[in-house]
Amino acid sequence: MYTQEKLHQIATYVVQSLLYSKETLSVAESITGGLLCSVITDVPGSSDVLLEGIVPYTIKAKSARLAISEKDIQTHGVISSFTAKAMAKNIKTTLQTDYGISLTGNAGPGVDQAGSKIGTVYIGMSTPNGTLLCQHFEFPSNLSREEIKLKAVLGGIEFLWDQIQKNHTL
């Protein structure tokens, strides 16, 4: 299946499921620059489940908008499990949503200040019961920025769908 079609299909499942359960979502994405929110808002009804998405692209923005201390980001790295989890937790807490998801990573063309490799992506998730989860991806470094971003969004929407299904089967 073509990636765009797959993204739309899974986003539709996510939106319909959240509508049915009357749950909400907030998104903090840096590497993907708003692409995850764009995919979700392509689905009719998304305005009833997606409360807000932000793009805290810099360390200062992550600190100011998501209350993650710059010291913690410097200690753990801006592209890390710690930062992805903190982004997801804090966007969910700030907006009082059921789910919070975040994406941080390196799409190139160079390495970030912590030396992460191109293609490194962390996706953080805060679930309705407050569990913090993270998925780590190492996409091929020879992919374009756009390809890495698209793969990150696909990984993120699949991770979200997986967690929604787990939450609804409990």
C-alpha positions in Angstrom: 0.0 0.0 0.0 1.3 3.5 -0.9 2.5 5.3 2.2 0.1 8.3 1.9 -2.8 5.9 1.6 -1.6 3.9 4.6 -1.2 7.1 6.7 -4.7 8.2 5.8 -6.2 4.8 6.6 -4.6 4.5 10.0 -5.3 8.2 10.8 -9.0 7.4 10.0 -9.0 4.5 12.4 -7.4 6.7 15.1 -9.9 9.6 14.7 -12.9 7.3 14.5 -11.8 5.3 17.5 -11.2 8.5 19.6 -14.5 9.9 18.5 -16.3 6.7 19.6 -14.6 6.6 23.0 -14.9 10.4 23.4 -11.1 10.7 23.9 -8.7 13.5 22.9 -5.2 13.9 21.6 -2.5 16.4 21.7 0.7 16.4 19.6 4.2 17.9 20.1 6.4 17.3 17.0 9.7 18.8 16.2 11.3 16.6 13.5 8.1 16.3 11.5 7.2 20.0 11.6 3.5 19.5 11.9 3.2 16.7 9.4 1.5 14.3 11.9 -1.1 16.9 12.7 -1.7 17.5 9.0 -2.3 13.7 8.5 -4.7 13.6 11.4 -6.6 16.8 10.3 -7.2 15.3 6.8 -9.7 13.0 8.5 -13.3 14.4 8.9 -14.2 14.7 12.6 -10.6 15.3 13.7 -11.5 18.6 15.2 -13.4 16.8 17.9 -10.4 14.7 19.0 -7.2 16.7 18.2 -7.1 19.6 20.7 -3.8 21.1 19.6 -0.5 20.3 17.9 2.7 22.3 18.5 6.1 22.4 16.8 8.7 23.1 19.4 11.6 22.9 17.0 14.3 24.3 19.2 15.6 23.5 22.7 14.3 26.9 23.9 10.9 26.1 22.5 10.8 22.7 24.1 11.7 24.4 27.4 9.2 27.3 27.1 6.2 25.5 25.6 6.6 22.1 27.3 8.3 23.0 30.6 11.3 20.7 29.9 14.4 22.2 31.5 17.2 23.1 29.1 19.6 21.4 31.6 17.6 18.1 31.3 17.6 18.4 27.5 21.4 19.1 27.5 21.9 16.1 29.9 19.8 13.6 28.0 20.0 15.0 24.5 17.3 16.7 22.5 17.0 13.5 20.5 16.4 11.0 23.2 13.9 8.7 24.9 13.9 11.1 27.8 13.0 14.1 25.7 10.4 12.3 23.7 8.6 11.0 26.8 8.8 14.4 28.5 7.4 16.1 25.4 4.5 13.6 25.3 3.8 13.8 29.0 3.9 17.6 29.2 1.7 18.3 26.1 -0.9 15.8 27.4 -0.8 17.4 30.9 -0.8 21.0 29.7 -3.8 20.4 27.3 -5.5 17.8 29.6 -6.0 15.3 26.8 -6.2 11.5 27.0 -3.3 10.9 24.7 -0.1 12.9 24.1 2.3 12.0 21.4 5.7 13.5 20.5 8.3 13.1 17.7 11.9 14.2 17.9 14.8 13.2 15.8 17.4 14.0 13.2 16.3 14.2 9.5 19.7 15.6 8.4 21.6 16.8 6.6 24.0 16.9 9.5 24.2 15.7 13.1 22.7 17.6 16.0 24.7 19.0 18.9 24.5 15.6 20.7 25.9 13.8 17.8 22.8 11.7 16.9 22.9 10.0 13.6 20.8 11.1 10.6 17.6 8.9 10.7 17.4 8.7 14.5 13.9 9.2 15.7 12.2 8.9 19.1 8.4 8.8 19.4 7.0 9.4 22.9 3.5 8.5 24.1 1.6 9.3 27.2 -1.5 7.1 27.6 -4.8 7.8 29.4 -3.5 6.1 32.5 -0.3 8.1 32.5 2.0 5.4 31.2 5.0 6.8 29.3 6.2 4.9 26.4 8.8 5.4 23.7 9.7 3.9 20.4 13.1 4.4 18.8 13.8 4.2 15.1 17.0 4.2 13.1 16.0 5.0 9.5 18.6 4.7 6.8 20.8 7.9 6.8 20.8 8.0 2.9 17.1 8.9 2.9 16.0 12.4 2.1 14.7 14.7 4.9 11.2 14.3 3.5 11.5 10.5 3.5 12.7 10.4 7.1 9.9 12.7 8.2 7.3 10.6 6.4 8.6 7.4 8.0 8.6 9.1 11.4 4.9 10.1 10.9 4.0 6.6 9.8 5.8 5.2 12.9 4.0 7.7 15.1 0.5 7.1 13.8 1.0 3.3 13.9 2.3 3.6 17.5 -0.7 5.7 18.5 -3.2 3.3 16.8 -1.5 0.4 18.6 -1.9 2.1 22.0 -5.5 3.1 21.4 -6.3 -0.5 20.5 -4.6 -1.8 23.7 -6.3 0.8 25.8 -9.8 -0.1 24.4 -9.3 -3.8 24.9 -8.6 -3.5 28.6 
